[in-house]
Amino acid sequence: MKFGGRKFLMKEWVKWLILGILSVVFGVIVLGNAVAASLALTTITGVLFLISGGFQVVAGFTAEGTGQKIFAIALGALMAILGISFIANPLEGTISLALLVLILLAASGVVRIMFAWRMKETPFFWPMLISGVLSVLLAAYILANFAVAAPELLGLLLGIELIFNGAGLVVLAFFVRTIGKHLK
C-alpha cells in the first residue's frame, strides 16, 4: 500500500491493537443500548435459521430413503419457521433466547458443581465449585428479574464479550510487539 509516496506497511501488532480497540469501542456502544443489540441479535439469528432451514429442506429432497427425506425436510421446515418467527417477532424471540441462556447458565453451573464434588480431594475443588455456584446464582438472579432482564440480556452478554475480547486482543498486540522485539 502506498502512503504519501512511501510504502506503508502496518506492523502486525498494530493490526491486533486496532482490532482490540474497535472491539472495546463496539462493546461499549452495545452496552449503551443493550435492548437494540438484543433485538438485532435475534433478527440475525432468525435470518440464519431461515437460511439454514432452506438449505436443509433442499438437502432433504436429495436424501436417500423416505424416512430420512421426511425427517430432513421437516427439520428444515421447522428451522425456517423458527427463523421467520424470530424475524417477525424479534422481542418474543429475544425473550425465548434469553430463556435459553438462562437454562444453559443454570445447567452448566449444576454440572460444574457436580464435577467439583468429584474433584474434592484436589486443589481444583474450590475454583470449580465457586464457578458453578456463581453460574447458578447468576441464573437465579436472571430468573428473579426475568421480565426486566430478558430484553437486555443478549445485548449485555454481547457487549461484555466484545469488551473482554477487545481487552484480550490489546494484550495480544503488545505480546506480539514484545516477541517481535526479542526476535530481532
Steps between C-alpha positions, in 0.01 A plus 500: 500500500639841406466780750641841411738354240641248747414143547288477814506169684298476814677289756324182603457604862338829397229307311420301816501820705258676265272197493507484881420868540214473249362200687503691829338806338225288341451322834443833673258605223308172537481546878364850436189348341482136601134461401566609139802269488287212632237563234768518230651171620159335495434624147840376381431166667165487321662567164758227564229251602300588189799453269616176662142368505469572130823313428383213721173469305688500169744241634206293621381447146833335414505275807476127450209314654153630568553528876819704466341719234194574715714564811738734316220697335300524825806615695583757231142627496504530880825697487359729230181557702708581808705745293187669365363521854819667627497746211128582530499519881850601615393593854337162561803334339731695730304378802520141370875526449541660843313206652733264315804688637348479849455122467854455366648708783315298763583166338870580456518618860341181630736287288804689632378454858467126435849490351630690803380223733695251291809721543456530876848377586677723245599867503249555219198438725444857620548681167265253328244521781508880512467519121197271504333676791549841334338373179202364694470826698517703178227281349288546815551878488397512133196282574396721793522808274406332174241755387755780527814304409379300199485780240849620593672171580634409156623855436670513839673168440610611151630833630692335783646241261609771255674691780674186633593396147637848428704501820641159407592623152673809642704275730578274202614802299751603764614139538561476124689830511716379789573168332588682178754716686662196659530316168700782338 
